[in-house]
Structures are given as C-alpha cells and as structure tokens.
Amino acid sequence: MTVAKTYKCRCGIERREVNHWFVYTRSGAGLEFHRWNWVGREELENLFPDETEFGHLCGQQCAHKLLDEFLNERPTEEKGEDDADVDG
C-alpha cells in the first residue's frame, strides 16, 4: 500500500498531484524558483540551512505573487552613504 503525500501551497491549497507546481527557496537577499520534480518538505528541510525559507507553490499565479511581494519589499539594512541615490 502506497501513501500519497499531500503538499500545501502558500495560498493554502493542498494537492496530491504536483503538475504545474514549483518549489521556492529564499535566503538573504535572494529568491529562487525551482521546477517541481522530486522535492518534498522533508527533503527540503535536509537540503537547506536553517535560515533558508522554502516551500511549495501550486502554479504560476502563486509564483508571480511571491515574486511581486519580494520585489516590492524594502531592504532591511539601511543604505550607507556610498549606496545613496544609486537608482537616480
């Protein structure tokens, strides 16, 4: 008897089939998206350091939402004098 794993997206959707799903990892100032192919929660917990956030995304809409949130966040560190007015 095989037991199907259930995966949960950031949006709350649970699914056993993982077609069109993605995995994301986030650490420091970086955000990475990975195609779903083999990664379950247990495997992710063993692959990444404690400070890395990771999870499952149920499709492109949730991936786009996470990317939008990431791009609109303000950096947590204050800019130094050398970094001031870099964007114009």
N, C-alpha and C positions, 0 to 999 in steps of 0.2 A: 504494500500500500504506500503510495507516494503522497506526500503532504505538499500542497501548493502554498508557496509563500505569498503573503499579501504585502504589497508595497503601498506607501502613503505619500502623496504629493504634499507640497507646502500648502496647497489650496484646500486640502482635506480629503480629496478623492482617494479612495482605496481601490486597488486593482490587482488582479492576479495576472492578467495578460499584460505584457510590457511593451507592446508595439507602440512606437512613437514616443517612448519615454526617454528622458535624459537624466544624467547624474550631474550634479554641480559640486564644485569644491571652492571654498573661499578661505583665504588666509592673508593676513596683512592687507595690502592694497590690491590684491589680485582676486579675480573671479574667473573660474574655468568651467566650461561645459564639456561633458563627455557623452558620446553616444552610449545608449544603453546596450550592453551586450552580455554582461556577466555579473555586474556588481550588485550585491545585496547589502543591507545595512551592516551585517556582521563583518563582511569583507571590508567595507569602507572604514569601520572602526579600527580595523587592524592595519590598514594601509596608510592612514594619515595621522600626523601628530595631533595632540590634544587641542591645540589652538586652531585647528582647521575645522571650519564649518562645512558640512556636506549634507546632501540629501537627494531626494528623487523629485523629478518634475514630470508631470503627466503629459506634457506636449509643448509645442512651440509657444502657445499663448502664455503658459506659466514661465517658460524660459525668457520670453520677451519682458514679462512683468518684472522678474528678478533682475534682469539686465537694466531695465529702466530705473528701478529702485537704486541699484548700485551706482549708476551714472549720475543720479541726482543727489547722492549723499555728499555731505560736506566732509572734508578730511578732518580727522580728529586732532591732528597736530597743527599747531599754529605755524603759519608761514614765517620763515626767517626773513631778515632784511634782504638777503640775496635773492629770495624767491618772490619778492613783492612785485606785483604788476606784470607777471610773466605773460598773462593772457591779453594784455593790451590795455 
